[in-house]
Amino acid sequence: MLKFIGKQFRQPSGILGRIISTIMEKANSSIYNEVINILNLKDKDKILEIGYGSGQGINKIVKRNKNVKLHGLDFSKLMYEKATRKNSRHIQNNQIELFYGDVTECNTNILYDKILAINVVYFWKHLEDIFNKLYQFLSESGELILFVVPASELNKFKYTNNEAFIKYDIDEIIENLRIVGYQHIKTKKHKTKFEEDFFIIAHKGKSQSV
């Protein structure tokens, strides 16, 4: 049962997926409130969120600045449908565009000013490959913002002890970012029920650190 629950956190589906998505939405609410400040939104920013879940994050971002363009990618059909309903007005106004698919198979000619991924690193098997792909998606001075609960904290929860979760130390994530070529990598602690969880902010090219 715990194995099945763990897989639902990775890719919610069905009735249990709806319950899990509600839990994740509540857990991520304060994270999104803080990430909006980290994003330092500017008019005409192009932003991509990987793993948008229920769509609450992109909804909060577009409410903060209506002059940004938001794209989202998630490989849960349930989350795609839920996020589409939540953001229907902004989608109709062409402020938000949502996609259903896997980041490992995604390609785009658009260059984003910011790419955001909240609590999804644990579901990426090959960090260097994905970080490299996201690097190619960033504009010359673009930023990648991750939110991560490290392995030491995830190990405290039984539902994470299965193949659905790949647990990384913060140093391991940062090392993979450096290998790809990200610069000015910073961490910022976030206060939740976990003792230590972090935002990781990494820059492409020669942009200034946050």
N, C-alpha and C positions, 0 to 999 in steps of 0.2 A: 504493500500500500504506500509506504514512504517513497519507494522508487517511482511510483506512478505520480505522486504529488510533486516530486522533484521535477519530473518531465513537464508537468503542467506549468511550473514557473518558467520553464524554457520556452514552451510553445502552447499556450492555453487553448483548450478546445472543450466543447460540450458543457454540461452543467457544472462540473467541477472547475473547468476553466473560467467560467463566469464568476464563481466564488473567489478563485485565486486572483483574478484580475481586479476584483474589488479590494482584496487585501493589499495587492501591490499598489493600487491607486492611493490608498490611505498612507501606506508606508513611504511612497515617493513624493507626497505632497510637499513636505517641508524641503526636500531636496530640490525640487523644481523652483520653489520660492527663492532659494539661494542661488541656483544656477542662473536665474535671470539676471542677477547682479553681476555674476562672473562673465556673462556673455557680453556685457557692455554694448547693448544693442545700438546700432546706427541705422538711419534711414537707408533703405535699399540693400541692407544686408541680405545675403542669400544663406539660409540655414538649412542643414539637413540633420534630422534626428534618425538614428538607427535604433530600432526597437522602441517605437513610440507607445506601445501598449494601448491603453484606453484613449490616448490622445490628450490627456490633461496637460502635459507639458507644452505641446505646440499651441494648445488653446490659451494657456497663460501667457506664452510669449507674444502671440499676436494681439492679445488684449493690452499688453504693455506697450507695444509699438506696432501700429497698424500699417506702417510703411516698410515692413520687412517681408520677404518672400520665404515661405516655409515649405520644405518637402519632408516627407517621412517615409521610412521603409520598415516594414515588419513582416515576418514570415508566418505569423499566426492569422489565419483567415478570420477567426473570431475577433481578434483585436482590430484588424482592418475594418471590419463591419462596425464595431463599437466606436472606434475613433472617427469613422466617417459620419456616423449619426451625431456624435458630440460636436463635430466641427462643420456641420452641413452648411451653415450660413457663410463661414469663412471660405469654404470650398467653392461655393457659388460665386463669391466675390473674387475668386482667383488669388486669394492670399495664401491658401494652403492647398497643397496637392499631396495626396497620400498614395503610396504604392504597396502592393502585396508581393513580397518576394524575399529572397535570401541575399544578404550582403555579399556572400562569396560568389554569387552569380550576377551581381549588379554591375552595370557599366553606364557611364553617363559622360556627356560632353560639357556638362555644367560645372563650373568651378564655384565652390562654396566658400564663404567667408568664415563660417563656423560649422563644425560638425559635432554633434552631441550624441553621447551614448551613455545612458543611465542604467546601471545594473545589468549590463549585457555581456561584459567581458568574459564572465564565467562560462558562456556558451560558445566561445570562439576557441577552436582547437589549435589553430596555427596563428598565433598573435602576429608574428612578423609579416605573414602574407596579408592579413587583413589590414594591419597598420599601413603597409605599403600601398594597398588599394585606396585607403582613405586619404593617404598623402597625395595621391594623384588627383583626388577629387577636390583638394583644397586650392584656393587661390594663392597667389604668391606669398601673401602675408597671413594666410588663414590659420585658424586655431582648431585644434581637436580638444574637446572637453569630455573627460570620462568621469564617471562616478563608480567607485569600486569599494567593496567590502573585502578585505584581504583574507587569505586562507586561514589565518589564525582565528578569525572571528567566525567565518563560515563553518569551521569544524565543530562549533558548539551546537549546531543544529542538525538533527538526524536526517531531515529530508534532503540535506545537501550531500549526504554520503552515498552518492551513486554516480553513474557515468554521465548523467545530465549536467552535472556541475563540474567544471574544470577550475580548480582553485589556484590562484596565483598570489604570490607575494607582491607587494608594491614595487620592490626593487626589480623583480623579474619583468613586470610590465614596463617600467621605465627603461630597462636595458633594451627591450625589444623596440621601444620607440626610438632610442638613440641609434640602434643598428640601422633602422630605416632612414634616419636623417633628420628627425625632429629636433628642434633646438629650444633653448630657454624653457626646459621642462620644470614645472613647479607643482608642488602638492599643497593642498589646503584641507585641513581636517574639518569634518562635518560632525555635528553632535546629533546622534540618534541613539537608539537603544543599544547599538553596538559600541564597544569601547573605542574602537579606532576604525573609522572609515574615511575615505578620502575622495576629493576631487583631484584629478590629474589634468593639468593644462599644458598642452604641448603646441609649439608653433612651427610652422613651415617657413623655411627661408630665414630671413634676418629680422623678423618682427620683434618688437620689444616685449619683454616679459611682463606678466600680469602682476 
